[in-house]
């Protein structure tokens, strides 16, 4: 794993899962193949579970809201972290908080959900 100047190992792992990225110098480089690494593993349901966990700050509370078991929530989050290759949540006795990667997924994922909702509204108009 090659680190760019001032880059942490975590940031380097995140950089590796992006399909196309720009280096600090602005040069385009090819990352890991989107379809092989993420495209076939990432499901909207998983993102919904992730959003719910972040919203409630607890896997147990998210499980209650979604009407599933807490181990099922933990498995979805673990699978999502494995597919992306980064830790999305910091876990503690007080609950969970998104990591820098979790915040990035939350921000971009919510945008994607908003776009999907808008496309449904547009097609029904």
C-alpha positions in Angstrom: 0.0 0.0 0.0 1.6 3.3 -1.1 0.8 6.3 1.0 0.8 9.8 -0.5 2.5 12.6 1.4 0.7 13.2 4.7 -1.8 10.4 4.0 -2.9 8.1 6.8 -3.2 4.3 6.2 -7.0 4.7 6.6 -7.2 7.4 4.0 -5.1 5.3 1.6 -7.5 2.3 2.0 -10.4 4.7 1.2 -8.6 6.0 -1.8 -8.2 2.4 -3.1 -11.9 1.7 -3.2 -12.8 4.8 -5.2 -13.2 4.0 -8.9 -11.5 7.1 -10.3 -9.7 9.6 -8.2 -7.4 12.6 -8.5 -4.1 12.6 -6.8 -2.8 15.7 -5.0 -1.2 16.8 -8.2 -4.5 16.5 -10.1 -3.5 13.5 -12.2 -6.2 10.9 -12.9 -5.4 7.4 -11.8 -7.5 4.2 -12.0 -8.6 2.7 -8.6 -10.1 -0.7 -7.9 -12.7 -1.9 -10.4 -16.1 -0.6 -9.2 -18.1 -3.6 -10.3 -15.8 -6.2 -8.8 -15.2 -4.4 -5.5 -18.4 -2.5 -4.6 -21.0 -2.3 -7.4 -22.3 -5.9 -6.9 -22.0 -5.8 -3.1 -23.5 -2.4 -2.1 -27.3 -2.5 -1.8 -29.8 0.3 -1.0 -31.1 -1.7 1.9 -27.6 -1.8 3.4 -27.3 2.0 3.1 -30.8 2.4 4.6 -29.6 0.3 7.6 -26.4 2.4 7.9 -28.4 5.6 7.8 -30.8 4.3 10.5 -27.9 3.3 12.8 -26.3 6.7 12.4 -29.6 8.5 13.0 -30.3 6.6 16.2 -26.7 6.3 17.4 -27.2 2.7 18.3 -27.4 -0.6 16.5 -30.0 -1.8 19.1 -32.2 1.2 18.6 -31.8 1.0 14.8 -32.8 -2.7 15.0 -35.9 -1.8 17.0 -36.9 0.9 14.4 -36.4 -1.5 11.5 -38.1 -4.4 13.2 -35.1 -6.7 12.9 -32.6 -8.2 15.4 -29.5 -6.4 16.6 -27.2 -9.1 15.2 -28.8 -8.7 11.8 -27.9 -5.0 11.9 -24.4 -5.7 13.1 -24.0 -8.2 10.1 -25.2 -5.6 7.6 -22.8 -3.0 9.0 -19.9 -5.4 9.1 -20.6 -6.6 5.5 -20.7 -3.0 4.3 -17.4 -2.1 6.1 -15.9 -5.2 4.5 -17.1 -4.4 1.0 -15.8 -0.8 1.3 -12.6 -1.8 3.1 -12.9 0.8 5.8 -14.5 1.1 9.3 -17.6 3.2 9.0 -18.6 3.4 12.7 -16.7 4.0 15.9 -18.4 1.7 18.5 -18.4 2.5 22.2 -20.6 1.7 25.3 -22.5 4.9 24.6 -23.4 3.8 21.0 -21.9 4.4 17.6 -20.6 7.5 15.7 -19.6 7.6 12.1 -15.9 7.8 11.2 -14.6 10.1 8.6 -15.5 7.4 6.0 -18.9 6.9 7.6 -19.6 10.6 7.3 -18.5 10.6 3.6 -20.8 7.7 2.9 -23.6 9.3 4.8 -23.3 12.6 2.9 -23.0 11.0 -0.6 -25.5 8.2 0.2 -28.2 10.7 1.2 -27.6 12.6 -2.0 -28.1 9.4 -3.9 -31.3 8.6 -2.1 -32.6 12.1 -2.7 -31.9 11.7 -6.4 -33.7 8.4 -6.5 -36.7 9.9 -4.7 -36.7 12.8 -7.2 -36.5 10.5 -10.2 -39.6 8.6 -8.9 -41.5 11.9 -8.4 -40.4 13.0 -11.9 -41.6 9.8 -13.5 -45.0 10.1 -11.8 -45.5 13.6 -13.0 
